[in-house]
Amino acid sequence: MDDLERTADGLRAARAEGKDAVELALFSREKLGPAFGVISFIAVFRTAFDIPLPVLQRAQAWEGFGWGSARISDEEFSALLSPWLAD
């Protein structure tokens, strides 16, 4: 099992414990360390929650990541991912 698969498993477990989208994103960044980036974010969230690629491409603009100039807030990020993170 590689780091992405382990992180995806960890994301599913963290979600089952009640972590929200922002907490899950921070968890993935912490677990992947220097390997964390746009591609790994998309890969682990797609693997863990089967979120469609266009949704993840939009979500990667979250201000917490600091990638690029287009930013979305915590609230927008959470709302965007909520259909796939529902209990």
Biopython code that builds the backbone (N, CA, C, O; Angstrom):
import numpy as np
from Bio.PDB.StructureBuilder import StructureBuilder

atoms = [
    (1, "MET", "N", (0.848, -1.180, 0.000)),
    (1, "MET", "CA", (0.000, 0.000, 0.000)),
    (1, "MET", "C", (0.895, 1.245, 0.000)),
    (1, "MET", "O", (1.826, 1.347, 0.799)),
    (2, "ASP", "N", (0.606, 2.186, -0.901)),
    (2, "ASP", "CA", (1.437, 3.382, -0.971)),
    (2, "ASP", "C", (0.889, 4.487, -0.065)),
    (2, "ASP", "O", (-0.159, 4.332, 0.562)),
    (3, "ASP", "N", (1.615, 5.598, -0.010)),
    (3, "ASP", "CA", (1.241, 6.712, 0.867)),
    (3, "ASP", "C", (-0.137, 7.275, 0.528)),
    (3, "ASP", "O", (-0.899, 7.632, 1.427)),
    (4, "LEU", "N", (-0.463, 7.356, -0.763)),
    (4, "LEU", "CA", (-1.768, 7.890, -1.150)),
    (4, "LEU", "C", (-2.897, 6.985, -0.666)),
    (4, "LEU", "O", (-3.917, 7.470, -0.177)),
    (5, "GLU", "N", (-2.720, 5.685, -0.801)),
    (5, "GLU", "CA", (-3.747, 4.744, -0.342)),
    (5, "GLU", "C", (-3.882, 4.778, 1.179)),
    (5, "GLU", "O", (-4.992, 4.746, 1.710)),
    (6, "ARG", "N", (-2.759, 4.844, 1.872)),
    (6, "ARG", "CA", (-2.797, 4.937, 3.341)),
    (6, "ARG", "C", (-3.486, 6.222, 3.788)),
    (6, "ARG", "O", (-4.266, 6.222, 4.739)),
    (7, "THR", "N", (-3.190, 7.311, 3.093)),
    (7, "THR", "CA", (-3.808, 8.588, 3.431)),
    (7, "THR", "C", (-5.303, 8.555, 3.138)),
    (7, "THR", "O", (-6.095, 9.084, 3.918)),
    (8, "ALA", "N", (-5.702, 7.940, 2.022)),
    (8, "ALA", "CA", (-7.128, 7.814, 1.702)),
    (8, "ALA", "C", (-7.847, 6.997, 2.778)),
    (8, "ALA", "O", (-8.949, 7.352, 3.195)),
    (9, "ASP", "N", (-7.229, 5.918, 3.220)),
    (9, "ASP", "CA", (-7.806, 5.116, 4.310)),
    (9, "ASP", "C", (-7.940, 5.969, 5.572)),
    (9, "ASP", "O", (-8.958, 5.913, 6.263)),
    (10, "GLY", "N", (-6.916, 6.749, 5.862)),
    (10, "GLY", "CA", (-6.944, 7.633, 7.019)),
    (10, "GLY", "C", (-8.029, 8.687, 6.918)),
    (10, "GLY", "O", (-8.666, 9.031, 7.913)),
    (11, "LEU", "N", (-8.240, 9.202, 5.702)),
    (11, "LEU", "CA", (-9.310, 10.179, 5.488)),
    (11, "LEU", "C", (-10.679, 9.573, 5.766)),
    (11, "LEU", "O", (-11.517, 10.197, 6.417)),
    (12, "ARG", "N", (-10.905, 8.358, 5.275)),
    (12, "ARG", "CA", (-12.196, 7.695, 5.527)),
    (12, "ARG", "C", (-12.414, 7.487, 7.020)),
    (12, "ARG", "O", (-13.515, 7.704, 7.525)),
    (13, "ALA", "N", (-11.368, 7.068, 7.725)),
    (13, "ALA", "CA", (-11.472, 6.853, 9.171)),
    (13, "ALA", "C", (-11.723, 8.176, 9.896)),
    (13, "ALA", "O", (-12.543, 8.238, 10.811)),
    (14, "ALA", "N", (-11.022, 9.227, 9.490)),
    (14, "ALA", "CA", (-11.200, 10.539, 10.119)),
    (14, "ALA", "C", (-12.609, 11.071, 9.871)),
    (14, "ALA", "O", (-13.203, 11.694, 10.751)),
    (15, "ARG", "N", (-13.141, 10.830, 8.682)),
    (15, "ARG", "CA", (-14.513, 11.269, 8.372)),
    (15, "ARG", "C", (-15.502, 10.512, 9.246)),
    (15, "ARG", "O", (-16.464, 11.096, 9.745)),
    (16, "ALA", "N", (-15.274, 9.221, 9.434)),
    (16, "ALA", "CA", (-16.153, 8.407, 10.284)),
    (16, "ALA", "C", (-16.138, 8.905, 11.727)),
    (16, "ALA", "O", (-17.107, 8.721, 12.465)),
    (17, "GLU", "N", (-15.030, 9.540, 12.125)),
    (17, "GLU", "CA", (-14.908, 10.105, 13.472)),
    (17, "GLU", "C", (-15.522, 11.501, 13.565)),
    (17, "GLU", "O", (-15.539, 12.101, 14.639)),
    (18, "GLY", "N", (-16.028, 12.020, 12.438)),
    (18, "GLY", "CA", (-16.710, 13.311, 12.460)),
    (18, "GLY", "C", (-15.926, 14.499, 11.957)),
    (18, "GLY", "O", (-16.395, 15.631, 12.076)),
    (19, "LYS", "N", (-14.738, 14.282, 11.395)),
    (19, "LYS", "CA", (-13.949, 15.397, 10.875)),
    (19, "LYS", "C", (-14.663, 16.008, 9.666)),
    (19, "LYS", "O", (-15.258, 15.296, 8.857)),
    (20, "ASP", "N", (-14.594, 17.354, 9.555)),
    (20, "ASP", "CA", (-15.222, 18.042, 8.434)),
    (20, "ASP", "C", (-14.230, 18.188, 7.275)),
    (20, "ASP", "O", (-13.086, 17.743, 7.366)),
    (21, "ALA", "N", (-14.680, 18.814, 6.191)),
    (21, "ALA", "CA", (-13.863, 18.930, 4.977)),
    (21, "ALA", "C", (-12.538, 19.641, 5.233)),
    (21, "ALA", "O", (-11.495, 19.199, 4.752)),
    (22, "VAL", "N", (-12.571, 20.729, 5.979)),
    (22, "VAL", "CA", (-11.350, 21.483, 6.266)),
    (22, "VAL", "C", (-10.387, 20.628, 7.085)),
    (22, "VAL", "O", (-9.192, 20.580, 6.791)),
    (23, "GLU", "N", (-10.898, 19.963, 8.101)),
    (23, "GLU", "CA", (-10.048, 19.101, 8.926)),
    (23, "GLU", "C", (-9.465, 17.956, 8.103)),
    (23, "GLU", "O", (-8.318, 17.562, 8.315)),
    (24, "LEU", "N", (-10.240, 17.427, 7.175)),
    (24, "LEU", "CA", (-9.755, 16.345, 6.316)),
    (24, "LEU", "C", (-8.649, 16.842, 5.387)),
    (24, "LEU", "O", (-7.659, 16.145, 5.166)),
    (25, "ALA", "N", (-8.819, 18.038, 4.851)),
    (25, "ALA", "CA", (-7.791, 18.608, 3.968)),
    (25, "ALA", "C", (-6.487, 18.814, 4.733)),
    (25, "ALA", "O", (-5.406, 18.506, 4.231)),
    (26, "LEU", "N", (-6.598, 19.335, 5.943)),
    (26, "LEU", "CA", (-5.398, 19.552, 6.761)),
    (26, "LEU", "C", (-4.762, 18.225, 7.151)),
    (26, "LEU", "O", (-3.538, 18.110, 7.207)),
    (27, "PHE", "N", (-5.590, 17.230, 7.418)),
    (27, "PHE", "CA", (-5.107, 15.874, 7.726)),
    (27, "PHE", "C", (-4.304, 15.321, 6.548)),
    (27, "PHE", "O", (-3.215, 14.777, 6.731)),
    (28, "SER", "N", (-4.850, 15.465, 5.339)),
    (28, "SER", "CA", (-4.149, 14.930, 4.161)),
    (28, "SER", "C", (-2.822, 15.646, 3.948)),
    (28, "SER", "O", (-1.829, 15.016, 3.584)),
    (29, "ARG", "N", (-2.795, 16.949, 4.170)),
    (29, "ARG", "CA", (-1.550, 17.710, 4.020)),
    (29, "ARG", "C", (-0.514, 17.249, 5.050)),
    (29, "ARG", "O", (0.665, 17.098, 4.731)),
    (30, "GLU", "N", (-0.964, 17.031, 6.273)),
    (30, "GLU", "CA", (-0.060, 16.570, 7.335)),
    (30, "GLU", "C", (0.495, 15.183, 7.029)),
    (30, "GLU", "O", (1.694, 14.945, 7.172)),
    (31, "LYS", "N", (-0.373, 14.272, 6.610)),
    (31, "LYS", "CA", (0.045, 12.883, 6.371)),
    (31, "LYS", "C", (0.983, 12.758, 5.179)),
    (31, "LYS", "O", (1.914, 11.952, 5.205)),
    (32, "LEU", "N", (0.749, 13.547, 4.135)),
    (32, "LEU", "CA", (1.575, 13.430, 2.930)),
    (32, "LEU", "C", (2.853, 14.261, 3.011)),
    (32, "LEU", "O", (3.801, 14.017, 2.264)),
    (33, "GLY", "N", (2.881, 15.232, 3.904)),
    (33, "GLY", "CA", (4.081, 16.038, 4.076)),
    (33, "GLY", "C", (4.563, 16.668, 2.786)),
    (33, "GLY", "O", (3.774, 17.297, 2.081)),
    (34, "PRO", "N", (5.850, 16.517, 2.453)),
    (34, "PRO", "CA", (6.406, 17.150, 1.262)),
    (34, "PRO", "C", (5.780, 16.649, -0.050)),
    (34, "PRO", "O", (5.877, 17.322, -1.076)),
    (35, "ALA", "N", (5.140, 15.475, -0.020)),
    (35, "ALA", "CA", (4.503, 14.940, -1.225)),
    (35, "ALA", "C", (3.144, 15.580, -1.494)),
    (35, "ALA", "O", (2.532, 15.323, -2.531)),
    (36, "PHE", "N", (2.666, 16.419, -0.560)),
    (36, "PHE", "CA", (1.349, 17.025, -0.714)),
    (36, "PHE", "C", (1.388, 18.128, -1.756)),
    (36, "PHE", "O", (2.266, 18.991, -1.735)),
    (37, "GLY", "N", (0.430, 18.091, -2.662)),
    (37, "GLY", "CA", (0.286, 19.102, -3.705)),
    (37, "GLY", "C", (-1.070, 18.941, -4.365)),
    (37, "GLY", "O", (-1.892, 18.143, -3.915)),
    (38, "VAL", "N", (-1.305, 19.688, -5.422)),
    (38, "VAL", "CA", (-2.597, 19.642, -6.109)),
    (38, "VAL", "C", (-2.941, 18.217, -6.534)),
    (38, "VAL", "O", (-4.049, 17.743, -6.281)),
    (39, "ILE", "N", (-2.014, 17.547, -7.166)),
    (39, "ILE", "CA", (-2.277, 16.198, -7.686)),
    (39, "ILE", "C", (-2.543, 15.215, -6.556)),
    (39, "ILE", "O", (-3.481, 14.423, -6.641)),
    (40, "SER", "N", (-1.737, 15.250, -5.503)),
    (40, "SER", "CA", (-1.956, 14.299, -4.405)),
    (40, "SER", "C", (-3.241, 14.605, -3.654)),
    (40, "SER", "O", (-3.922, 13.677, -3.218)),
    (41, "PHE", "N", (-3.598, 15.881, -3.488)),
    (41, "PHE", "CA", (-4.886, 16.235, -2.871)),
    (41, "PHE", "C", (-6.031, 15.615, -3.658)),
    (41, "PHE", "O", (-6.896, 14.945, -3.094)),
    (42, "ILE", "N", (-6.027, 15.846, -4.966)),
    (42, "ILE", "CA", (-7.086, 15.309, -5.821)),
    (42, "ILE", "C", (-7.104, 13.786, -5.746)),
    (42, "ILE", "O", (-8.172, 13.186, -5.628)),
    (43, "ALA", "N", (-5.947, 13.163, -5.812)),
    (43, "ALA", "CA", (-5.869, 11.698, -5.802)),
    (43, "ALA", "C", (-6.421, 11.095, -4.516)),
    (43, "ALA", "O", (-7.194, 10.139, -4.569)),
    (44, "VAL", "N", (-6.035, 11.641, -3.358)),
    (44, "VAL", "CA", (-6.485, 11.018, -2.107)),
    (44, "VAL", "C", (-7.965, 11.260, -1.853)),
    (44, "VAL", "O", (-8.650, 10.367, -1.353)),
    (45, "PHE", "N", (-8.481, 12.444, -2.183)),
    (45, "PHE", "CA", (-9.907, 12.697, -1.969)),
    (45, "PHE", "C", (-10.764, 11.913, -2.962)),
    (45, "PHE", "O", (-11.864, 11.473, -2.627)),
    (46, "ARG", "N", (-10.263, 11.743, -4.169)),
    (46, "ARG", "CA", (-10.999, 10.944, -5.163)),
    (46, "ARG", "C", (-11.011, 9.473, -4.739)),
    (46, "ARG", "O", (-12.038, 8.803, -4.841)),
    (47, "THR", "N", (-9.876, 8.978, -4.269)),
    (47, "THR", "CA", (-9.777, 7.595, -3.815)),
    (47, "THR", "C", (-10.635, 7.361, -2.577)),
    (47, "THR", "O", (-11.336, 6.353, -2.486)),
    (48, "ALA", "N", (-10.580, 8.283, -1.632)),
    (48, "ALA", "CA", (-11.289, 8.103, -0.361)),
    (48, "ALA", "C", (-12.797, 8.257, -0.490)),
    (48, "ALA", "O", (-13.551, 7.506, 0.129)),
    (49, "PHE", "N", (-13.247, 9.231, -1.294)),
    (49, "PHE", "CA", (-14.673, 9.574, -1.290)),
    (49, "PHE", "C", (-15.335, 9.556, -2.663)),
    (49, "PHE", "O", (-16.517, 9.880, -2.780)),
    (50, "ASP", "N", (-14.594, 9.183, -3.701)),
    (50, "ASP", "CA", (-15.120, 9.122, -5.068)),
    (50, "ASP", "C", (-15.741, 10.445, -5.514)),
    (50, "ASP", "O", (-16.795, 10.471, -6.150)),
    (51, "ILE", "N", (-15.065, 11.541, -5.166)),
    (51, "ILE", "CA", (-15.527, 12.877, -5.551)),
    (51, "ILE", "C", (-15.125, 13.107, -7.008)),
    (51, "ILE", "O", (-13.984, 12.838, -7.385)),
    (52, "PRO", "N", (-16.055, 13.603, -7.829)),
    (52, "PRO", "CA", (-15.739, 13.826, -9.249)),
    (52, "PRO", "C", (-14.579, 14.809, -9.443)),
    (52, "PRO", "O", (-14.417, 15.762, -8.680)),
    (53, "LEU", "N", (-13.798, 14.559, -10.456)),
    (53, "LEU", "CA", (-12.621, 15.373, -10.751)),
    (53, "LEU", "C", (-12.935, 16.869, -10.869)),
    (53, "LEU", "O", (-12.201, 17.671, -10.292)),
    (54, "PRO", "N", (-13.998, 17.291, -11.594)),
    (54, "PRO", "CA", (-14.265, 18.733, -11.691)),
    (54, "PRO", "C", (-14.515, 19.393, -10.322)),
    (54, "PRO", "O", (-14.150, 20.550, -10.116)),
    (55, "VAL", "N", (-15.123, 18.671, -9.411)),
    (55, "VAL", "CA", (-15.373, 19.199, -8.064)),
    (55, "VAL", "C", (-14.044, 19.378, -7.340)),
    (55, "VAL", "O", (-13.821, 20.402, -6.695)),
    (56, "LEU", "N", (-13.166, 18.394, -7.441)),
    (56, "LEU", "CA", (-11.863, 18.478, -6.782)),
    (56, "LEU", "C", (-10.973, 19.550, -7.412)),
    (56, "LEU", "O", (-10.177, 20.184, -6.719)),
    (57, "GLN", "N", (-11.107, 19.751, -8.718)),
    (57, "GLN", "CA", (-10.333, 20.804, -9.364)),
    (57, "GLN", "C", (-10.752, 22.170, -8.834)),
    (57, "GLN", "O", (-9.915, 23.060, -8.684)),
    (58, "ARG", "N", (-12.030, 22.337, -8.552)),
    (58, "ARG", "CA", (-12.506, 23.593, -7.953)),
    (58, "ARG", "C", (-12.065, 23.680, -6.489)),
    (58, "ARG", "O", (-11.641, 24.740, -6.027)),
    (59, "ALA", "N", (-12.164, 22.568, -5.764)),
    (59, "ALA", "CA", (-11.828, 22.542, -4.338)),
    (59, "ALA", "C", (-10.354, 22.852, -4.091)),
    (59, "ALA", "O", (-10.010, 23.381, -3.034)),
    (60, "GLN", "N", (-9.479, 22.534, -5.044)),
    (60, "GLN", "CA", (-8.059, 22.781, -4.830)),
    (60, "GLN", "C", (-7.740, 24.270, -4.740)),
    (60, "GLN", "O", (-6.611, 24.643, -4.422)),
    (61, "ALA", "N", (-8.727, 25.125, -5.018)),
    (61, "ALA", "CA", (-8.536, 26.572, -4.884)),
    (61, "ALA", "C", (-8.776, 27.054, -3.448)),
    (61, "ALA", "O", (-8.771, 28.257, -3.187)),
    (62, "TRP", "N", (-8.985, 26.115, -2.520)),
    (62, "TRP", "CA", (-9.228, 26.505, -1.123)),
    (62, "TRP", "C", (-8.089, 27.370, -0.605)),
    (62, "TRP", "O", (-6.914, 27.073, -0.818)),
    (63, "GLU", "N", (-8.461, 28.443, 0.075)),
    (63, "GLU", "CA", (-7.481, 29.395, 0.598)),
    (63, "GLU", "C", (-6.480, 28.758, 1.564)),
    (63, "GLU", "O", (-5.367, 29.259, 1.725)),
    (64, "GLY", "N", (-6.868, 27.672, 2.198)),
    (64, "GLY", "CA", (-5.985, 26.982, 3.130)),
    (64, "GLY", "C", (-4.791, 26.333, 2.460)),
    (64, "GLY", "O", (-3.769, 26.090, 3.102)),
    (65, "PHE", "N", (-4.916, 26.052, 1.166)),
    (65, "PHE", "CA", (-3.795, 25.470, 0.432)),
    (65, "PHE", "C", (-2.838, 26.536, -0.081)),
    (65, "PHE", "O", (-1.629, 26.313, -0.143)),
    (66, "GLY", "N", (-3.373, 27.687, -0.446)),
    (66, "GLY", "CA", (-2.534, 28.770, -0.941)),
    (66, "GLY", "C", (-1.988, 28.555, -2.333)),
    (66, "GLY", "O", (-0.949, 29.109, -2.689)),
    (67, "TRP", "N", (-2.692, 27.742, -3.137)),
    (67, "TRP", "CA", (-2.247, 27.504, -4.516)),
    (67, "TRP", "C", (-2.958, 28.462, -5.456)),
    (67, "TRP", "O", (-4.179, 28.604, -5.387)),
    (68, "GLY", "N", (-2.224, 29.110, -6.318)),
    (68, "GLY", "CA", (-2.815, 29.960, -7.342)),
    (68, "GLY", "C", (-3.445, 31.227, -6.792)),
    (68, "GLY", "O", (-3.373, 31.508, -5.596)),
    (69, "SER", "N", (-4.067, 31.992, -7.692)),
    (69, "SER", "CA", (-4.642, 33.280, -7.294)),
    (69, "SER", "C", (-6.141, 33.195, -7.014)),
    (69, "SER", "O", (-6.672, 34.013, -6.262)),
    (70, "ALA", "N", (-6.828, 32.223, -7.604)),
    (70, "ALA", "CA", (-8.264, 32.063, -7.351)),
    (70, "ALA", "C", (-8.426, 31.286, -6.050)),
    (70, "ALA", "O", (-7.935, 30.165, -5.923)),
    (71, "ARG", "N", (-9.113, 31.887, -5.088)),
    (71, "ARG", "CA", (-9.242, 31.264, -3.767)),
    (71, "ARG", "C", (-10.710, 31.102, -3.392)),
    (71, "ARG", "O", (-11.546, 31.939, -3.731)),
    (72, "ILE", "N", (-11.009, 30.022, -2.692)),
    (72, "ILE", "CA", (-12.342, 29.840, -2.116)),
    (72, "ILE", "C", (-12.182, 29.727, -0.596)),
    (72, "ILE", "O", (-11.156, 29.264, -0.099)),
    (73, "SER", "N", (-13.205, 30.154, 0.122)),
    (73, "SER", "CA", (-13.168, 30.184, 1.586)),
    (73, "SER", "C", (-13.394, 28.790, 2.175)),
    (73, "SER", "O", (-13.728, 27.840, 1.467)),
    (74, "ASP", "N", (-13.199, 28.701, 3.499)),
    (74, "ASP", "CA", (-13.495, 27.462, 4.221)),
    (74, "ASP", "C", (-14.936, 27.036, 3.959)),
    (74, "ASP", "O", (-15.209, 25.861, 3.712)),
    (75, "GLU", "N", (-15.854, 27.998, 4.016)),
    (75, "GLU", "CA", (-17.276, 27.701, 3.832)),
    (75, "GLU", "C", (-17.561, 27.161, 2.428)),
    (75, "GLU", "O", (-18.295, 26.186, 2.269)),
    (76, "GLU", "N", (-16.974, 27.804, 1.409)),
    (76, "GLU", "CA", (-17.165, 27.339, 0.035)),
    (76, "GLU", "C", (-16.571, 25.944, -0.160)),
    (76, "GLU", "O", (-17.173, 25.086, -0.805)),
    (77, "PHE", "N", (-15.392, 25.733, 0.403)),
    (77, "PHE", "CA", (-14.710, 24.440, 0.307)),
    (77, "PHE", "C", (-15.582, 23.351, 0.935)),
    (77, "PHE", "O", (-15.790, 22.295, 0.339)),
    (78, "SER", "N", (-16.086, 23.614, 2.134)),
    (78, "SER", "CA", (-16.927, 22.639, 2.831)),
    (78, "SER", "C", (-18.220, 22.370, 2.072)),
    (78, "SER", "O", (-18.635, 21.218, 1.942)),
    (79, "ALA", "N", (-18.855, 23.422, 1.572)),
    (79, "ALA", "CA", (-20.107, 23.261, 0.827)),
    (79, "ALA", "C", (-19.881, 22.468, -0.464)),
    (79, "ALA", "O", (-20.717, 21.649, -0.846)),
    (80, "LEU", "N", (-18.775, 22.708, -1.119)),
    (80, "LEU", "CA", (-18.445, 22.032, -2.371)),
    (80, "LEU", "C", (-18.299, 20.522, -2.166)),
    (80, "LEU", "O", (-18.774, 19.728, -2.978)),
    (81, "LEU", "N", (-17.641, 20.140, -1.078)),
    (81, "LEU", "CA", (-17.363, 18.720, -0.833)),
    (81, "LEU", "C", (-18.459, 18.013, -0.023)),
    (81, "LEU", "O", (-18.471, 16.783, 0.043)),
    (82, "SER", "N", (-19.365, 18.759, 0.588)),
    (82, "SER", "CA", (-20.349, 18.170, 1.504)),
    (82, "SER", "C", (-21.199, 17.046, 0.923)),
    (82, "SER", "O", (-21.504, 16.101, 1.651)),
    (83, "PRO", "N", (-21.601, 17.095, -0.358)),
    (83, "PRO", "CA", (-22.424, 15.976, -0.856)),
    (83, "PRO", "C", (-21.709, 14.613, -0.770)),
    (83, "PRO", "O", (-22.363, 13.577, -0.646)),
    (84, "TRP", "N", (-20.392, 14.618, -0.834)),
    (84, "TRP", "CA", (-19.635, 13.357, -0.784)),
    (84, "TRP", "C", (-19.160, 13.001, 0.621)),
    (84, "TRP", "O", (-18.656, 11.904, 0.860)),
    (85, "LEU", "N", (-19.328, 13.939, 1.538)),
    (85, "LEU", "CA", (-18.883, 13.697, 2.913)),
    (85, "LEU", "C", (-20.064, 13.544, 3.860)),
    (85, "LEU", "O", (-19.882, 13.473, 5.075)),
    (86, "ALA", "N", (-21.267, 13.494, 3.313)),
    (86, "ALA", "CA", (-22.463, 13.361, 4.154)),
    (86, "ALA", "C", (-22.455, 12.029, 4.878)),
    (86, "ALA", "O", (-21.956, 11.024, 4.370)),
    (87, "ASP", "N", (-23.016, 12.044, 6.070)),
    (87, "ASP", "CA", (-23.075, 10.811, 6.888)),
    (87, "ASP", "C", (-24.019, 9.796, 6.283)),
    (87, "ASP", "O", (-24.192, 8.709, 6.833)),
]
sb = StructureBuilder()
sb.init_structure("model")
sb.init_model(0)
sb.init_chain("A")
sb.init_seg("    ")
for serial, (resi, resn, name, xyz) in enumerate(atoms, 1):
    if name == "N":
        sb.init_residue(resn, " ", resi, " ")
    sb.init_atom(name, np.array(xyz, "f"), 0.0, 1.0, " ", f" {name:<3s}", serial, name[0])
structure = sb.get_structure()
